């Protein structure tokens, strides 16, 4: 079951869920949960770097890197790490902490 989790994916999904692995192997979902926890497995978390399929991706990367390497005079260049799982709020609806 551990090897199957690490080396395969279900035909209709990108990764195993606890319930899909339970249905495939015949173990209960609680057994799958315990076994995955014991081995530190989290198939829903991707461990690969994903590139954009935007046709202008390379041009956009060059623009951004260019700002860091040669910022305009009297300019401040900042970087913000976007987190896709966190919903951005309207600036007027959040408070500064």
Secondary structure, 3 states (H helix, E strand, C coil): CHHHHHHCCCCCCCCCCHHHHHHHHCCCHHHHHHHHHHHCCCCCCCCCCCCCCCCCHHHHHHHHHHHHHCCCCCCCCCCCCCCCCCCCCCHHHCCCC
